[in-house]
Amino acid sequence: MSLSVAKTYSRAAGLGVIAGMRSMYAPAVLSHIYSRHPSPSIENSPLKFIQAMPTSKVFKVLAAGELIGDKLPFAQDRIATPGLTGRILFGALCGATVFKGENRNVVIGGLVGGLAALGSTFGCFFLRKSIGSKNKIADPVVGVCEDAITVAAGIAIVKNL
């Protein structure tokens, strides 16, 4: 596998992992980059909406709302069907977009992003619960730490996209 192909897979998987942690943050990161640096490969595809500045702004607002909503006591667990489905779909969207931007197979990109989101959703859910219960830390506090990791991962991906 060439370095270029490996980078495409790692970007798609990385965004999928982020989608598993915070579903709206992954497309917000991706749309931020592509709205400022459009890809000609995406321009004439059904994924072109991701490159629009209004899309970038909407995803950022939704991501901010998710960061707040996640801490509320009535927030559903991410492994509940609606949340899990959304995370997988946003991971798949991000993976497909990254692959399309690199002129690669969008189906494979969608699978990479979606599967990474699936694994991350369960992994981060159980890790968060374990850290909180073993260390007697309130869930919202652990959630803020998870937010920091998610934002840092997003910044790292942005710098390498």
Disulfide bonds with the S-S distance in Angstrom:
none
